Amino acid sequence: MELSNNKKESHFSSKKKLALPVGGEIGVNGLYWRKLEDGSGVWRVDFSHGGKRYKETIGRDRDGITLGYANQRLKTLRAEAVTGVPGPQTNRKRASKPFKDAVQAFLAWSEKQHLSHYHNTLRANKYLLPEFGNLSLREITPGLLEQYKCRLVSQGLSPNTILKILYLLSSIFEYAALSDDSLTNPVRKVKRMRIPIKSMTSFTEDEIEALLQAASDNSNQVAAIALAAYAGLRASEVLGLEWSNIDLEKKEIRICQTVVRGELRPTTKSGRPRIIDIQKRLHTILLEHMKMVGNEGFVTQTYSGNGYHKVQGFFSKVMAKAGITRKAGFHALRHAFATRAIQRGVDLLTLKDWMGHSTIETTMRYVHHDREHSKQAMNLLD
């Protein structure tokens, strides 16, 4: 058979690639092409010489890795295996995915994975693409990022905002590296910024009672305030809570879904459901609320039957009616819940579970918030 010159091409023909199932692989003479979910493929080398195995992932064809390039890399590795002398490495970095394409790929994936997708898109369009949109991934170096970080500081951005931008950039690189294991994340080498601890806005128990009284003519608003103040729910969790998630006999609430910008999502911010016990004050409020609206659908409903899309609109009016003039948002009710829990001696691990925090460091912020309680605790040692 006279196929030696064309056999490699026939193995990797478009027809064979198309017919290959996702995850399937074709290969010849140590060169392999594996089909990915998006229909593209990743090239890799895998052969043995002198009792030693040589393996390397070259990259995806959608990132510019061609059959000719992959073959050249295979030849280089075989020469290294025979001579023991490393071949030129420059070719391995010749093909590099454009950063703007990596951003698009990450945001498409992030849309169904992260509650923060909306903010990811805003930060990518406002900060990352204008700066790095015309570069390839490998052109973005730690030194370049250090200079960029300094410019953001000089523009007056807060350390917390800069940290979120760099975290997004790091996530983009980590996602891109899933299909190119030779890609390194330059953000890992950027010097970490010190983030000052913010003083958290909260409400006193008297203020919470005043808010509940101010909202007393609207049962939905009372329930929303109580769920945040007495169970520590986020606004998105209040909006996503349904009566089927509440067991008033067992006095339990199961937090398993959220409403973000009007869209119901089957997940929480941390990605994990949690169960919170219902304390007496909240139990009484929920029982009264159920008598008013029934026990089907969303717990907090508008008159049309749909869950509230936003809480800040009504909450600012309730604050004004309660006579609270300082700046505070609905989220401050959650802070009040955590602060009161610490004051009553709840341990941090339990509070972490109640709040749905991913790390104990986040929960620790509430310890710093309550300095008066810290002084009282120290007095116990005298």
C-alpha positions, 0 to 999 in steps of 0.5 A: 500500500502506498499510503505512507505519505498521506496516512497521517493526514487521513487519520486527522481528516475533517471527516474523521474528526467530525465523526468522532464522539466527544472525548474520543481520540484518534492518533498515529505514530505518537501524535493524538487529537482528542475531541472536546465538547465545543467540537474543537480538539486538543493535540498531544504527544505520547510515545516511548523511547528507550524505556522512557515515556514522553508525553505533552499536551501541545494545545487546541486547534482553535487556538492556532495549533495546526497538524503541521505545527503538532507534527513539528513538535512531535519531531522535536520531542523524538529528536530530544529522546534520541539525542538527549539534547533539548530542542528549541522551545520557542515554537511551543509558544508561537501559537497563543490565544488572543486575550479577548477570545479567552474573555469571551469563552470565560464569560460564556461559561461563567453565565451559568456558573456564577452569581457574579456573572453580571459584575464579571462582564462589567469589569471585563468590559470596563477594565480588562478588555480596554487594557489587554484586548489586543494582546495574546494570553502569553503577552500578559506578564506579571511585570505588565500586571504590576504596572497595571495595578499601579495605574489603577491605584493612581486612578483612585480605585479602592484596593477592594475593587482592584482585588476583584479585577485581578481575581477576575483576570486570574479566573480567566487564565485558570479557565483558559489553562483547562485547555492548554496546560502549558499556560501559566497564570501571571496573576499568581506572581503579582504582589498581593494588596492589603485590603483594609477592613471596612466598618460594617453598617448594621442596625440595633435591635431597636432599629430593627423593631422600628423597621418592622413597625414602619413596614407593618402595613405590608406583610411581604415587606415585614417578612423580607426584613425579618428573614434578613434580620433574624435568619441572616438571609441575603437579599437574593436568598429572600427573593428566591425563598419559597414556602416549600423551603420552609418547615414551620413545624420543624422550624427550619428554612432551607436556602437553596436558590436565589433571584438575581436581577429577576432571574431564579437561579437554583443555587446560592452565592456559595454554591451550597444549600444550607439549613437555618433554624427559625428563632421565635420572633421570625417564626411568629412573623412567618406564621402571620405572613402565611395567614395573609398570603397563603403557603404557595409560591414565593414567600415575599410576593408582589400583588401580581404574585411574582417574587420581589425583583428588588428590595432596596426600593421599598427598604429605603422608604421603610427606613425613612418612615422609621426615622433612620436617616443614616446611610444603610442598605438591606444587607445591613440587616444581615450584618445585624444578625451576625453581630447579634449572634457573636454578642450572644456567644455563637461560635464562628464555625456555626455562624459561618454555616448560618451565613453561608460563607465560603471561608471562616475569614469572611465570618471573622470580619464580624468579630472586628466589627463588634469592638465593644463585645471584644472588650467585654470578652476580655473583661472575663479574663480579669 
